[in-house]
């Protein structure tokens, strides 16, 4: 169970950061689309990427909330943080400082031979 918890937690952290980066790309694409010269390529590229990462983040919030036994309020806040730009990273850092993302103990180092 600890291995699953650790992997899900690490995937959650990656998803939180990736979702924030995709927000930056989407916002840049929107700035280009609605400003001169009005090119939609950035939104066409980053829109689906951000959408997929948004969904992945939501699924991983539910998985991490289950394995770490988060309260319903913490789970709701984590899900709501997917909406404002860059809030997923802020939530991830906040949760880490409070021990909500603690992973298992590192493997002990092998004893020296000889």
N, CA, C and O atoms as a GROMACS GRO file, in nm:
protein
  456
    1UNK      N    1   0.082  -0.120   0.000
    1UNK     CA    2   0.000   0.000   0.000
    1UNK      C    3   0.086   0.126   0.000
    1UNK      O    4   0.051   0.227  -0.062
    2UNK      N    5   0.200   0.121   0.071
    2UNK     CA    6   0.288   0.238   0.077
    2UNK      C    7   0.344   0.272  -0.060
    2UNK      O    8   0.363   0.389  -0.093
    3UNK      N    9   0.372   0.170  -0.141
    3UNK     CA   10   0.426   0.195  -0.275
    3UNK      C   11   0.323   0.265  -0.361
    3UNK      O   12   0.355   0.359  -0.433
    4UNK      N   13   0.198   0.220  -0.352
    4UNK     CA   14   0.091   0.284  -0.429
    4UNK      C   15   0.073   0.428  -0.382
    4UNK      O   16   0.060   0.519  -0.464
    5UNK      N   17   0.073   0.449  -0.251
    5UNK     CA   18   0.057   0.584  -0.196
    5UNK      C   19   0.168   0.675  -0.246
    5UNK      O   20   0.142   0.789  -0.286
    6UNK      N   21   0.292   0.626  -0.244
    6UNK     CA   22   0.405   0.707  -0.289
    6UNK      C   23   0.394   0.742  -0.437
    6UNK      O   24   0.419   0.856  -0.476
    7UNK      N   25   0.358   0.645  -0.519
    7UNK     CA   26   0.349   0.671  -0.663
    7UNK      C   27   0.234   0.766  -0.696
    7UNK      O   28   0.250   0.857  -0.777
    8UNK      N   29   0.121   0.745  -0.632
    8UNK     CA   30   0.007   0.834  -0.655
    8UNK      C   31   0.041   0.976  -0.610
    8UNK      O   32   0.005   1.073  -0.677
    9UNK      N   33   0.109   0.988  -0.497
    9UNK     CA   34   0.147   1.120  -0.446
    9UNK      C   35   0.244   1.189  -0.541
    9UNK      O   36   0.229   1.308  -0.568
   10UNK      N   37   0.341   1.115  -0.590
   10UNK     CA   38   0.437   1.176  -0.685
   10UNK      C   39   0.368   1.217  -0.815
   10UNK      O   40   0.398   1.322  -0.871
   11UNK      N   41   0.276   1.134  -0.864
   11UNK     CA   42   0.200   1.169  -0.984
   11UNK      C   43   0.116   1.295  -0.960
   11UNK      O   44   0.103   1.380  -1.048
   12UNK      N   45   0.058   1.306  -0.840
   12UNK     CA   46  -0.020   1.424  -0.806
   12UNK      C   47   0.067   1.550  -0.813
   12UNK      O   48   0.024   1.652  -0.868
   13UNK      N   49   0.186   1.544  -0.757
   13UNK     CA   50   0.277   1.660  -0.758
   13UNK      C   51   0.311   1.698  -0.902
   13UNK      O   52   0.310   1.815  -0.938
   14UNK      N   53   0.343   1.598  -0.984
   14UNK     CA   54   0.374   1.625  -1.125
   14UNK      C   55   0.254   1.686  -1.195
   14UNK      O   56   0.268   1.781  -1.272
   15UNK      N   57   0.136   1.632  -1.170
   15UNK     CA   58   0.014   1.684  -1.234
   15UNK      C   59  -0.014   1.827  -1.190
   15UNK      O   60  -0.055   1.910  -1.272
   16UNK      N   61   0.007   1.858  -1.062
   16UNK     CA   62  -0.016   1.994  -1.013
   16UNK      C   63   0.075   2.094  -1.084
   16UNK      O   64   0.031   2.202  -1.123
   17UNK      N   65   0.201   2.058  -1.099
   17UNK     CA   66   0.297   2.147  -1.166
   17UNK      C   67   0.266   2.156  -1.316
   17UNK      O   68   0.267   2.264  -1.373
   18UNK      N   69   0.240   2.042  -1.378
   18UNK     CA   70   0.210   2.041  -1.522
   18UNK      C   71   0.082   2.119  -1.553
   18UNK      O   72   0.075   2.188  -1.654
   19UNK      N   73  -0.018   2.109  -1.467
   19UNK     CA   74  -0.143   2.182  -1.488
   19UNK      C   75  -0.117   2.333  -1.483
   19UNK      O   76  -0.174   2.408  -1.561
   20UNK      N   77  -0.032   2.376  -1.391
   20UNK     CA   78   0.002   2.518  -1.381
   20UNK      C   79   0.079   2.565  -1.505
   20UNK      O   80   0.055   2.674  -1.556
   21UNK      N   81   0.171   2.482  -1.551
   21UNK     CA   82   0.246   2.518  -1.673
   21UNK      C   83   0.154   2.526  -1.793
   21UNK      O   84   0.168   2.615  -1.877
   22UNK      N   85   0.059   2.434  -1.801
   22UNK     CA   86  -0.035   2.438  -1.914
   22UNK      C   87  -0.125   2.562  -1.906
   22UNK      O   88  -0.166   2.614  -2.010
   23UNK      N   89  -0.154   2.608  -1.784
   23UNK     CA   90  -0.228   2.733  -1.768
   23UNK      C   91  -0.150   2.848  -1.830
   23UNK      O   92  -0.206   2.932  -1.900
   24UNK      N   93  -0.018   2.851  -1.803
   24UNK     CA   94   0.065   2.958  -1.859
   24UNK      C   95   0.062   2.954  -2.011
   24UNK      O   96   0.050   3.058  -2.076
   25UNK      N   97   0.074   2.834  -2.068
   25UNK     CA   98   0.068   2.822  -2.213
   25UNK      C   99  -0.066   2.864  -2.269
   25UNK      O  100  -0.073   2.932  -2.371
   26UNK      N  101  -0.174   2.825  -2.202
   26UNK     CA  102  -0.308   2.863  -2.248
   26UNK      C  103  -0.329   3.013  -2.237
   26UNK      O  104  -0.385   3.075  -2.327
   27UNK      N  105  -0.284   3.073  -2.128
   27UNK     CA  106  -0.298   3.218  -2.114
   27UNK      C  107  -0.217   3.292  -2.220
   27UNK      O  108  -0.263   3.392  -2.275
   28UNK      N  109  -0.097   3.243  -2.249
   28UNK     CA  110  -0.017   3.305  -2.356
   28UNK      C  111  -0.087   3.289  -2.491
   28UNK      O  112  -0.090   3.382  -2.572
   29UNK      N  113  -0.143   3.170  -2.515
   29UNK     CA  114  -0.216   3.148  -2.639
   29UNK      C  115  -0.338   3.238  -2.651
   29UNK      O  116  -0.369   3.287  -2.760
   30UNK      N  117  -0.406   3.262  -2.539
   30UNK     CA  118  -0.523   3.351  -2.540
   30UNK      C  119  -0.481   3.495  -2.565
   30UNK      O  120  -0.551   3.570  -2.633
   31UNK      N  121  -0.367   3.534  -2.509
   31UNK     CA  122  -0.318   3.671  -2.532
   31UNK      C  123  -0.288   3.693  -2.679
   31UNK      O  124  -0.317   3.800  -2.734
   32UNK      N  125  -0.231   3.592  -2.744
   32UNK     CA  126  -0.201   3.604  -2.887
   32UNK      C  127  -0.330   3.601  -2.968
   32UNK      O  128  -0.344   3.674  -3.066
   33UNK      N  129  -0.423   3.516  -2.928
   33UNK     CA  130  -0.548   3.503  -3.003
   33UNK      C  131  -0.629   3.633  -3.001
   33UNK      O  132  -0.679   3.676  -3.105
   34UNK      N  133  -0.641   3.695  -2.883
   34UNK     CA  134  -0.726   3.812  -2.871
   34UNK      C  135  -0.652   3.944  -2.890
   34UNK      O  136  -0.714   4.050  -2.890
   35UNK      N  137  -0.523   3.939  -2.907
   35UNK     CA  138  -0.446   4.059  -2.936
   35UNK      C  139  -0.404   4.055  -3.083
   35UNK      O  140  -0.431   3.958  -3.154
   36UNK      N  141  -0.338   4.159  -3.126
   36UNK     CA  142  -0.289   4.152  -3.264
   36UNK      C  143  -0.176   4.050  -3.272
   36UNK      O  144  -0.094   4.051  -3.180
   37UNK      N  145  -0.165   3.967  -3.365
   37UNK     CA  146  -0.240   3.960  -3.491
   37UNK      C  147  -0.359   3.865  -3.489
   37UNK      O  148  -0.420   3.843  -3.594
   38UNK      N  149  -0.396   3.808  -3.375
   38UNK     CA  150  -0.516   3.725  -3.369
   38UNK      C  151  -0.495   3.581  -3.416
   38UNK      O  152  -0.584   3.525  -3.480
   39UNK      N  153  -0.382   3.521  -3.385
   39UNK     CA  154  -0.352   3.384  -3.425
   39UNK      C  155  -0.406   3.288  -3.319
   39UNK      O  156  -0.380   3.305  -3.200
   40UNK      N  157  -0.482   3.186  -3.362
   40UNK     CA  158  -0.544   3.091  -3.269
   40UNK      C  159  -0.460   2.967  -3.243
   40UNK      O  160  -0.504   2.879  -3.169
   41UNK      N  161  -0.343   2.956  -3.298
   41UNK     CA  162  -0.262   2.835  -3.287
   41UNK      C  163  -0.229   2.800  -3.142
   41UNK      O  164  -0.235   2.683  -3.104
   42UNK      N  165  -0.194   2.899  -3.061
   42UNK     CA  166  -0.158   2.873  -2.921
   42UNK      C  167  -0.273   2.812  -2.843
   42UNK      O  168  -0.253   2.720  -2.764
   43UNK      N  169  -0.395   2.862  -2.866
   43UNK     CA  170  -0.512   2.809  -2.797
   43UNK      C  171  -0.544   2.669  -2.849
   43UNK      O  172  -0.585   2.582  -2.772
   44UNK      N  173  -0.526   2.647  -2.978
   44UNK     CA  174  -0.553   2.515  -3.037
   44UNK      C  175  -0.455   2.410  -2.983
   44UNK      O  176  -0.490   2.293  -2.971
   45UNK      N  177  -0.336   2.451  -2.951
   45UNK     CA  178  -0.236   2.357  -2.897
   45UNK      C  179  -0.254   2.340  -2.746
   45UNK      O  180  -0.266   2.228  -2.698
   46UNK      N  181  -0.255   2.451  -2.673
   46UNK     CA  182  -0.257   2.442  -2.526
   46UNK      C  183  -0.395   2.414  -2.468
   46UNK      O  184  -0.405   2.368  -2.355
   47UNK      N  185  -0.502   2.442  -2.542
   47UNK     CA  186  -0.636   2.414  -2.492
   47UNK      C  187  -0.657   2.267  -2.459
   47UNK      O  188  -0.694   2.235  -2.346
   48UNK      N  189  -0.635   2.176  -2.554
   48UNK     CA  190  -0.653   2.034  -2.524
   48UNK      C  191  -0.551   1.981  -2.421
   48UNK      O  192  -0.585   1.894  -2.340
   49UNK      N  193  -0.429   2.032  -2.425
   49UNK     CA  194  -0.328   1.989  -2.328
   49UNK      C  195  -0.374   2.028  -2.188
   49UNK      O  196  -0.369   1.947  -2.095
   50UNK      N  197  -0.417   2.152  -2.173
   50UNK     CA  198  -0.463   2.199  -2.042
   50UNK      C  199  -0.587   2.121  -1.998
   50UNK      O  200  -0.600   2.086  -1.880
   51UNK      N  201  -0.677   2.094  -2.090
   51UNK     CA  202  -0.796   2.018  -2.056
   51UNK      C  203  -0.763   1.879  -2.003
   51UNK      O  204  -0.820   1.835  -1.904
   52UNK      N  205  -0.672   1.812  -2.069
   52UNK     CA  206  -0.633   1.677  -2.026
   52UNK      C  207  -0.564   1.682  -1.890
   52UNK      O  208  -0.590   1.597  -1.804
   53UNK      N  209  -0.477   1.780  -1.869
   53UNK     CA  210  -0.408   1.791  -1.740
   53UNK      C  211  -0.504   1.833  -1.628
   53UNK      O  212  -0.486   1.793  -1.513
   54UNK      N  213  -0.604   1.912  -1.662
   54UNK     CA  214  -0.707   1.951  -1.566
   54UNK      C  215  -0.780   1.826  -1.516
   54UNK      O  216  -0.800   1.810  -1.395
   55UNK      N  217  -0.819   1.741  -1.608
   55UNK     CA  218  -0.888   1.616  -1.571
   55UNK      C  219  -0.795   1.524  -1.492
   55UNK      O  220  -0.835   1.466  -1.391
   56UNK      N  221  -0.670   1.510  -1.538
   56UNK     CA  222  -0.574   1.424  -1.469
   56UNK      C  223  -0.552   1.473  -1.326
   56UNK      O  224  -0.546   1.393  -1.233
   57UNK      N  225  -0.539   1.604  -1.308
   57UNK     CA  226  -0.522   1.660  -1.174
   57UNK      C  227  -0.642   1.626  -1.087
   57UNK      O  228  -0.626   1.586  -0.972
   58UNK      N  229  -0.762   1.642  -1.140
   58UNK     CA  230  -0.883   1.611  -1.063
   58UNK      C  231  -0.888   1.466  -1.019
   58UNK      O  232  -0.921   1.436  -0.904
   59UNK      N  233  -0.856   1.375  -1.110
   59UNK     CA  234  -0.855   1.232  -1.076
   59UNK      C  235  -0.749   1.203  -0.971
   59UNK      O  236  -0.774   1.126  -0.877
   60UNK      N  237  -0.633   1.263  -0.986
   60UNK     CA  238  -0.525   1.240  -0.889
   60UNK      C  239  -0.556   1.303  -0.753
   60UNK      O  240  -0.513   1.250  -0.650
   61UNK      N  241  -0.627   1.414  -0.750
   61UNK     CA  242  -0.670   1.470  -0.621
   61UNK      C  243  -0.756   1.366  -0.548
   61UNK      O  244  -0.735   1.341  -0.430
   62UNK      N  245  -0.851   1.307  -0.620
   62UNK     CA  246  -0.938   1.208  -0.556
   62UNK      C  247  -0.859   1.087  -0.509
   62UNK      O  248  -0.887   1.033  -0.401
   63UNK      N  249  -0.762   1.043  -0.587
   63UNK     CA  250  -0.680   0.928  -0.547
   63UNK      C  251  -0.594   0.960  -0.426
   63UNK      O  252  -0.586   0.880  -0.332
   64UNK      N  253  -0.528   1.076  -0.427
   64UNK     CA  254  -0.442   1.114  -0.316
   64UNK      C  255  -0.525   1.140  -0.190
   64UNK      O  256  -0.484   1.105  -0.080
   65UNK      N  257  -0.640   1.200  -0.207
   65UNK     CA  258  -0.728   1.225  -0.093
   65UNK      C  259  -0.768   1.093  -0.027
   65UNK      O  260  -0.780   1.085   0.095
   66UNK      N  261  -0.789   0.993  -0.107
   66UNK     CA  262  -0.828   0.863  -0.052
   66UNK      C  263  -0.712   0.796   0.021
   66UNK      O  264  -0.728   0.749   0.134
   67UNK      N  265  -0.595   0.790  -0.043
   67UNK     CA  266  -0.483   0.718   0.019
   67UNK      C  267  -0.424   0.793   0.139
   67UNK      O  268  -0.368   0.730   0.229
   68UNK      N  269  -0.437   0.925   0.141
   68UNK     CA  270  -0.385   1.002   0.254
   68UNK      C  271  -0.495   1.039   0.354
   68UNK      O  272  -0.469   1.103   0.456
   69UNK      N  273  -0.615   0.999   0.323
   69UNK     CA  274  -0.730   1.022   0.411
   69UNK      C  275  -0.751   1.170   0.441
   69UNK      O  276  -0.761   1.211   0.557
   70UNK      N  277  -0.756   1.250   0.334
   70UNK     CA  278  -0.784   1.392   0.349
   70UNK      C  279  -0.928   1.412   0.391
   70UNK      O  280  -1.014   1.328   0.365
   71UNK      N  281  -0.954   1.523   0.455
   71UNK     CA  282  -1.091   1.559   0.491
   71UNK      C  283  -1.166   1.599   0.364
   71UNK      O  284  -1.104   1.633   0.263
   72UNK      N  285  -1.298   1.594   0.367
   72UNK     CA  286  -1.376   1.640   0.251
   72UNK      C  287  -1.345   1.786   0.216
   72UNK      O  288  -1.343   1.822   0.098
   73UNK      N  289  -1.322   1.870   0.316
   73UNK     CA  290  -1.292   2.011   0.289
   73UNK      C  291  -1.159   2.025   0.215
   73UNK      O  292  -1.150   2.099   0.118
   74UNK      N  293  -1.055   1.954   0.260
   74UNK     CA  294  -0.925   1.960   0.192
   74UNK      C  295  -0.937   1.909   0.049
   74UNK      O  296  -0.876   1.964  -0.042
   75UNK      N  297  -1.014   1.804   0.030
   75UNK     CA  298  -1.034   1.750  -0.105
   75UNK      C  299  -1.105   1.851  -0.194
   75UNK      O  300  -1.066   1.872  -0.309
   76UNK      N  301  -1.208   1.915  -0.140
   76UNK     CA  302  -1.281   2.017  -0.216
   76UNK      C  303  -1.189   2.134  -0.254
   76UNK      O  304  -1.192   2.181  -0.367
   77UNK      N  305  -1.110   2.179  -0.158
   77UNK     CA  306  -1.018   2.291  -0.186
   77UNK      C  307  -0.917   2.251  -0.294
   77UNK      O  308  -0.888   2.330  -0.384
   78UNK      N  309  -0.864   2.130  -0.286
   78UNK     CA  310  -0.769   2.083  -0.387
   78UNK      C  311  -0.834   2.080  -0.525
   78UNK      O  312  -0.772   2.120  -0.624
   79UNK      N  313  -0.957   2.034  -0.532
   79UNK     CA  314  -1.028   2.032  -0.661
   79UNK      C  315  -1.056   2.173  -0.710
   79UNK      O  316  -1.041   2.202  -0.829
   80UNK      N  317  -1.097   2.261  -0.620
   80UNK     CA  318  -1.126   2.399  -0.659
   80UNK      C  319  -1.001   2.473  -0.707
   80UNK      O  320  -1.011   2.566  -0.787
   81UNK      N  321  -0.885   2.432  -0.660
   81UNK     CA  322  -0.760   2.496  -0.700
   81UNK      C  323  -0.724   2.470  -0.846
   81UNK      O  324  -0.632   2.532  -0.898
   82UNK      N  325  -0.794   2.379  -0.912
   82UNK     CA  326  -0.770   2.356  -1.054
   82UNK      C  327  -0.826   2.468  -1.140
   82UNK      O  328  -0.790   2.480  -1.256
   83UNK      N  329  -0.916   2.549  -1.085
   83UNK     CA  330  -0.983   2.652  -1.165
   83UNK      C  331  -0.899   2.779  -1.179
   83UNK      O  332  -0.875   2.821  -1.292
   84UNK      N  333  -0.852   2.843  -1.071
   84UNK     CA  334  -0.771   2.963  -1.090
   84UNK      C  335  -0.631   2.928  -1.141
   84UNK      O  336  -0.575   2.825  -1.103
   85UNK      N  337  -0.576   3.011  -1.227
   85UNK     CA  338  -0.442   2.982  -1.278
   85UNK      C  339  -0.338   2.968  -1.166
   85UNK      O  340  -0.334   3.050  -1.074
   86UNK      N  341  -0.257   2.865  -1.175
   86UNK     CA  342  -0.141   2.840  -1.089
   86UNK      C  343  -0.175   2.799  -0.946
   86UNK      O  344  -0.084   2.779  -0.865
   87UNK      N  345  -0.302   2.787  -0.912
   87UNK     CA  346  -0.341   2.754  -0.775
   87UNK      C  347  -0.307   2.609  -0.739
   87UNK      O  348  -0.295   2.576  -0.621
   88UNK      N  349  -0.292   2.523  -0.838
   88UNK     CA  350  -0.257   2.383  -0.807
   88UNK      C  351  -0.120   2.374  -0.742
   88UNK      O  352  -0.100   2.294  -0.650
   89UNK      N  353  -0.027   2.455  -0.787
   89UNK     CA  354   0.108   2.455  -0.728
   89UNK      C  355   0.102   2.513  -0.587
   89UNK      O  356   0.170   2.463  -0.497
   90UNK      N  357   0.023   2.617  -0.569
   90UNK     CA  358   0.010   2.676  -0.436
   90UNK      C  359  -0.049   2.574  -0.339
   90UNK      O  360  -0.002   2.560  -0.226
   91UNK      N  361  -0.153   2.502  -0.383
   91UNK     CA  362  -0.213   2.400  -0.296
   91UNK      C  363  -0.112   2.289  -0.267
   91UNK      O  364  -0.101   2.245  -0.153
   92UNK      N  365  -0.040   2.244  -0.369
   92UNK     CA  366   0.057   2.135  -0.350
   92UNK      C  367   0.161   2.174  -0.245
   92UNK      O  368   0.193   2.095  -0.157
   93UNK      N  369   0.214   2.296  -0.254
   93UNK     CA  370   0.314   2.343  -0.157
   93UNK      C  371   0.252   2.353  -0.017
   93UNK      O  372   0.316   2.315   0.082
   94UNK      N  373   0.130   2.404  -0.009
   94UNK     CA  374   0.061   2.416   0.119
   94UNK      C  375   0.040   2.278   0.182
   94UNK      O  376   0.066   2.258   0.301
   95UNK      N  377  -0.008   2.182   0.102
   95UNK     CA  378  -0.033   2.047   0.151
   95UNK      C  379   0.097   1.979   0.194
   95UNK      O  380   0.099   1.908   0.294
   96UNK      N  381   0.204   2.001   0.121
   96UNK     CA  382   0.333   1.942   0.156
   96UNK      C  383   0.382   1.995   0.291
   96UNK      O  384   0.429   1.918   0.375
   97UNK      N  385   0.371   2.126   0.312
   97UNK     CA  386   0.416   2.186   0.439
   97UNK      C  387   0.338   2.132   0.558
   97UNK      O  388   0.389   2.127   0.669
   98UNK      N  389   0.215   2.092   0.535
   98UNK     CA  390   0.131   2.041   0.644
   98UNK      C  391   0.136   1.890   0.658
   98UNK      O  392   0.061   1.832   0.737
   99UNK      N  393   0.223   1.824   0.582
   99UNK     CA  394   0.239   1.680   0.593
   99UNK      C  395   0.130   1.600   0.525
   99UNK      O  396   0.119   1.479   0.548
  100UNK      N  397   0.050   1.663   0.442
  100UNK     CA  398  -0.060   1.594   0.375
  100UNK      C  399  -0.013   1.511   0.257
  100UNK      O  400  -0.090   1.433   0.201
  101UNK      N  401   0.113   1.526   0.219
  101UNK     CA  402   0.168   1.452   0.105
  101UNK      C  403   0.288   1.368   0.144
  101UNK      O  404   0.369   1.331   0.058
  102UNK      N  405   0.301   1.337   0.272
  102UNK     CA  406   0.416   1.259   0.318
  102UNK      C  407   0.418   1.123   0.250
  102UNK      O  408   0.315   1.055   0.239
  103UNK      N  409   0.535   1.084   0.206
  103UNK     CA  410   0.554   0.952   0.145
  103UNK      C  411   0.630   0.864   0.242
  103UNK      O  412   0.677   0.910   0.346
  104UNK      N  413   0.642   0.737   0.206
  104UNK     CA  414   0.708   0.641   0.295
  104UNK      C  415   0.852   0.675   0.323
  104UNK      O  416   0.911   0.762   0.260
  105UNK      N  417   0.906   0.604   0.418
  105UNK     CA  418   1.046   0.621   0.455
  105UNK      C  419   1.136   0.579   0.340
  105UNK      O  420   1.104   0.482   0.270
  106UNK      N  421   1.247   0.649   0.318
  106UNK     CA  422   1.340   0.604   0.214
  106UNK      C  423   1.401   0.470   0.251
  106UNK      O  424   1.414   0.436   0.369
  107UNK      N  425   1.438   0.395   0.150
  107UNK     CA  426   1.499   0.263   0.173
  107UNK      C  427   1.631   0.281   0.245
  107UNK      O  428   1.705   0.374   0.214
  108UNK      N  429   1.663   0.193   0.339
  108UNK     CA  430   1.792   0.205   0.409
  108UNK      C  431   1.906   0.175   0.312
  108UNK      O  432   1.893   0.096   0.219
  109UNK      N  433   2.018   0.241   0.337
  109UNK     CA  434   2.134   0.217   0.252
  109UNK      C  435   2.196   0.081   0.288
  109UNK      O  436   2.196   0.041   0.405
  110UNK      N  437   2.247   0.012   0.187
  110UNK     CA  438   2.305  -0.118   0.217
  110UNK      C  439   2.432  -0.104   0.301
  110UNK      O  440   2.504  -0.004   0.293
  111UNK      N  441   2.457  -0.206   0.382
  111UNK     CA  442   2.578  -0.207   0.467
  111UNK      C  443   2.701  -0.226   0.380
  111UNK      O  444   2.695  -0.297   0.279
  112UNK      N  445   2.811  -0.163   0.416
  112UNK     CA  446   2.935  -0.182   0.338
  112UNK      C  447   2.980  -0.327   0.340
  112UNK      O  448   2.968  -0.397   0.440
  113UNK      N  449   3.032  -0.368   0.227
  113UNK     CA  450   3.081  -0.507   0.214
  113UNK      C  451   3.228  -0.510   0.250
  113UNK      O  452   3.305  -0.423   0.208
  114UNK      N  453   3.266  -0.607   0.326
  114UNK     CA  454   3.408  -0.621   0.349
  114UNK      C  455   3.447  -0.629   0.486
  114UNK      O  456   3.566  -0.641   0.515
   0.00000   0.00000   0.00000
